[in-house]
Amino acid sequence: MIVVKKQTETIDREYATSIVCDVCKKEYTYKGEEGMEAQEFHVIRFQGGYGSVFGDGTHMKLDMCQHCLKKILGEYLTEDTDNEM
């Protein structure tokens, strides 16, 4: 016979509550009206390769709100009509 004992455990978890744009420094929460803005953030992460202008093996990151992305790169962006994502 298997004897079962019930035990209650408490687990501490970390979770994101907001995100800050690295360009404009505005903070957006994940709840309420700002939640939609937070969902439209663009998160860039990459590692520089051999001969990279960023440095070989350098880890780079950027969190940018949609407004800054449009302001900085908008004139270079084109709509992808093939929808191949």
C-alpha positions in Angstrom: 0.0 0.0 0.0 1.2 3.5 -0.9 0.7 6.0 1.9 0.2 9.6 0.7 0.8 12.6 2.8 -0.3 16.1 1.8 2.3 18.8 2.1 1.8 22.5 1.4 4.9 24.3 -0.1 5.5 28.0 -0.8 7.4 28.8 -3.9 9.0 32.2 -4.6 8.9 33.2 -8.3 10.2 36.2 -10.1 8.2 37.7 -12.9 8.4 40.8 -15.0 6.0 43.7 -14.0 7.2 46.3 -16.6 9.6 47.0 -19.4 11.7 50.1 -20.0 12.6 51.4 -23.4 16.4 51.7 -23.7 16.0 54.7 -26.1 13.3 57.0 -24.5 13.6 55.4 -21.0 9.8 55.3 -20.7 8.5 52.4 -18.5 5.5 50.4 -19.5 3.7 48.1 -17.2 2.3 44.7 -18.3 -1.1 45.5 -16.8 -3.9 47.9 -17.6 -3.9 50.2 -20.6 -0.1 50.1 -20.9 -0.2 46.3 -21.3 -0.8 46.6 -25.0 2.2 49.0 -25.4 4.4 46.5 -23.5 3.3 43.7 -25.8 4.5 45.8 -28.8 8.1 46.1 -27.5 10.9 44.9 -29.8 13.6 42.9 -28.0 16.9 42.4 -29.8 19.5 40.0 -28.6 22.6 38.9 -30.5 26.2 37.9 -30.1 28.9 39.5 -32.3 30.8 37.0 -34.5 34.3 36.9 -35.8 35.2 40.4 -37.2 32.0 42.0 -35.9 32.0 45.7 -35.4 30.5 45.0 -32.0 33.4 42.7 -31.0 33.9 38.9 -31.3 31.7 37.2 -28.7 30.2 40.4 -27.4 26.6 39.9 -26.2 24.4 42.9 -27.3 20.8 43.7 -26.2 18.2 46.3 -26.8 14.6 46.7 -25.6 12.8 49.3 -27.7 9.2 50.6 -27.7 7.3 50.7 -30.9 7.3 54.5 -31.0 11.1 54.7 -30.9 11.4 51.9 -33.4 9.2 53.8 -35.8 11.0 57.1 -35.1 14.5 55.7 -35.7 13.9 53.0 -38.3 10.5 53.9 -39.8 11.9 55.3 -43.0 13.8 52.1 -43.7 11.0 49.6 -42.8 8.9 48.1 -45.5 5.7 46.0 -45.2 6.3 42.3 -45.9 3.5 41.4 -48.2 4.7 37.8 -48.4 4.0 37.3 -44.7 6.8 34.8 -44.3 7.5 35.0 -40.6 
